């Protein structure tokens, strides 16, 4: 739980071009064994046009950081500004609409709704947030599926798609509302090397197109594709 001082703390002063800016970010969980500090005073930033890899072993705090950046979880302390919103101050009811417009999230295990077709999965974020006219949502979803190379799979349910195809649909869904930020949590961890390479190529292309892309991964070989890397260990930035 954030302290009163963190809830009222002024948003951090971001450097020019930063769309993500965090200062002194901590996250502590209560466990049966006592408090567990998943993040211990993280400073982190990302600019439009960057593709940043967050590296580190299991338990280093990578996914916790991504959840905070997405507004899925709240920091215990510190200040965090993402896409112009001070997330340590944003009221709970406002977080989901803010995320729907500003952040696209790509998960390792895709998280596609199994009863919706690929096309319907991509349309869903637009329907939920009310982005665009209803008549324009299906054409946009088709355009996004074409962009990631799976338009021919539009009418299929996720169970009928390969892992690589599902991840491409998940990326199209993350782009549905044209967010300035894309966050990907181990997006290649459930894919073979060929499909993983294709997904990383799509993500880096998004950064070249002007989006801020943050990719959590434990694959050091993939880091060469990115603008820069941040390495976490035991909840701290070590490089």
N, C-alpha and C positions, 0 to 999 in steps of 0.2 A: 504494500500500500504506500502511495506517495505521501510524504509529509506535507504539512501545511506550507512550509517554506518552499518546497519544490513546486507545489501547485500554484504559488503566487510568484515564483521566480521569473524574472524577465526572460523572454526568449533569447537564445544565444544570438550573438551578432555574426551572421554568416558572411563568409568571404564572398566577393563578387562572383556570381555564377553558381554558387552552391544552391542546389535544390534539396539537399539533405545536409543538416548540420547538427551535430550532437556534441555536448560538452559534459564531461564528468558523469556519463551515463552508468547507472548501476541497476542491477536487478537481483533481488534476494527473494528466495522462496522459503516458506516455512515447511519443514519436513519433520517426520517423527524423530529424526536424529538431531534436529535443531536447524537453525537458519543455514541455507545454502546460497552462497553468492555466485550466481551464474555469470554476472558481469561486474567488474570492479573498476569503475571510473574510466569508461571508454570515451575517447574523443574520436569522432568519425565524420567524414564529409564526402559528398559526391556532387559533381557538377553535371549539367546537361551535356550530353555528348560523351560522357565517360562510361566505360564498362569496368566496374571494380570487382575483383575477385576477393572474397573473404575466405581465407584458408585457415586450417587448424585441425587438430585431431578431434575425435569424438569427445564431447564434454567440454570443449574449449569456449563455448558461448556463441557459436556461429548462428545457430537457429534462433536462439534467444534474441540476438541483435536484430535479425531479420523480422521477427515478430514485433519488436518494438518499432522498427521503422515502418511497418505496415499498419501500426495501430491495433494489431491483434492483441497485444499485451501492453501494459503500462510500465514505465520505469519506476523503480523504487525511489530513485533520486537522480538529479541531473536535469539538464534541459535539452529538449529535442525539437527542432523545427524541420518539418518535411512539407514540401510544396506550399510553403507560406503559412502553415498551421503549426502552432505551438502544441505539440501532442501531449505534453505533460500538463497542459491546462484545458485541453478541449473536452467539453462535456461528453459523457458516454454516449448519449443519444445522437450526437452529431458525428461520431467517429465513422460509422458505417457509410453514411452518405458521402462523407469526405473521402474515404478510401475508394468508394465506387467510382469517383470522378478523377482521382489523382494517382492511384497506385494499382498496377496490375501485378498479381501474384501468381507465380508458376510453381507448382508443388512437385516433389519427386514422384509421388504416386498419382499424379494427374488430377485427382479429385473431380473428374467429370461426373455429372449426374447420369446414372446408368439407364434411366428410362427416357432420356432425351437424346435425340440424334445429335450428331456433331454440329449441324447447323443450329439447332435449338440451344445447345450448350453455349455457343458463341453469342447468340441473341440474348441469353438470359441476363447478363449484366446490364445491357441496355434497357431491358424491360424493368429491372429492379430499380434502377436509378432514374429512369425516365429520360434517357439521353436520346435526342433526335426524335423526329416524327415517327410514329409506328410504321408507316409505310416504307420508311427508309431503312429500317433495321435489318430486314432480311437481305436486301442488296448489299448492305455494309458487311454483314456476316459472311456472305458469299465472297465478297472481295477479300476479306481477311483470310478465309480458308484458301483462296487462290494464292494469296501472298505467301503463305507458309507451305504451299504445295500439296494440299489435301482436299481441294475442291471436289474431286471425284469421290470423296468419302462422305460428302455432306449429309446424305440420307441415312447413313449407318449409325447404329447404336455403338457406344464405346466398346462393348464386348466383342464386336466384330472387327475392331481395329488392332493393329500391332501396337507395341509399346511406343515406338517412334512416331506413329501416326497419332496416337492419343496425346503425346506430348506436344506435337505440332498444333493440334486442336486446342490444347490448354494454353499455348502461347497466343493463338488467335483470340481466345476468350479473354486473356489478360489485356489484349489491345482493344477490346470492343469499344471502350469509352475514350480511347485515345489518351491514356494517362501520360503525364510527363515522366513517370517513374515506373520501372519494371523491376520487381524483386523475384529472384529465382532461388529456391531452396533445393540444392542437390538435383538440378534438373536432368542430369545425365546418369544419376546413380542407379536407375532401374532400366538402363538401356544398354544395348551392345555398342561396341566402339563406333561402328559406322553411323548408327542412329544418333549416338551422343555427339559425334563431330558435327552432324547436320544441325542439331539443336543449338550447339554453341555458336555455329556460324550465324544462325538466325538471331541469337541474342546480341552478338557483337555488331551485326548489321543494324539492329535497332539503335544502338548507341551512336553509330555513324550517322544515323538519321536524326539525331538530336535528343534522344531520350537518355535519362540517367538510368543505367542498368547496374544492379548489384547482384552478383551471383555467389551464393554460398557453395563451396565445394571442398572436398578433401583431396581432389586430384591435382597434385602439383604440376603435372604435365600440361594441364589445361590452362594454367595461369599465364603462359606465354601469349595467349590470345588476347589478353585483357589490357586495358590502358594502364592499370596498376594493380597491385595486390596489397592486401592488409592481412597480416597473420595474427591470429588469436591463440593464446594458450592460458588456460586456467582463468578465463574471464578478463584477460588483459591483452592490450595490443603489444606484441613483442617485435614486430617489424612492419 
